[in-house]
């Protein structure tokens, strides 16, 4: 994981994280009634173990976890901070509105990438990101029967907006820490697991996974969307095309819904088809017109 792939290769590696995140809803639905912070603690423990195992297999060793405090602040602040405020937002505001605000992070990645040295933000990237956002609005709005923003839920909206800035900031700032091996993400995962366990003890009932299916779902989450995905995303953000990955991230909720439809957890609908067209169109605009420019 600590190799230095080309920009194109790193971008494709980053795409794999988006594909893995698309399985998050389906896998989570199979974990039963396990509360969110406990589920986060369990899956991030597995995700951290994945990185530790990879570091040992590659001969990097546990010394990779010895990093300066700004690196830890960046990593743990991004991983734990995002999940803490996301779960808080879902408790303090309706899920549809909270989810939509939280999912501003792909657009923010595209915009914030302009602050990085050597990166140039083009109108095609902004248009592509806005089309992706429109697709997400259509998809989430259809699921919830429309949006009803209410001043009573301002704390929840604020938490959702904060988690959007935390994840986009974590992603874009990864470019500033290119010298930090990707295996160091294992330490961020384990720290996130520990903090989530404390939140679980403080705020949640102890409902553990029941039966083989739920435990396998937890294992799958820890290996994939809450494991390997964070390592491949780190590679994509550090060495890939940040703007294109930001636009492509809007595909995750659509692919997630498609998987739920195929698994029988949701029905196919015209909003899903329209969201697909908008998000694919946005990615096409960002890719083709952005390169021509």
Secondary structure, DSSP 8 states (H G I E B T S, - for coil): --S---HHHHHHHHHHHHHHHTTHHHHHHTTTT--HHHHHHHHHHHHHHHHHHHHHHTT--GGGG---HHHHHHHHHHHHHHHHHHHHHHHHS-HHHHHHHHTTHHHHHHHHGGGSTT----HHHHHHHHHHHHHHHHHHHHHHTS----GGGHHHHHHHHHHHHHHHHHHHHGGGGTTS-GGGHHHHHHHHHHHHHHHHHHHS------HHHHHHHHHHHHHIIIIIHHHHHHHHHHHS-HHHHHHHTTHHHHHHHHHHHHTTSS---HHHHHHHHHHHHHHHIIIIIHHH-
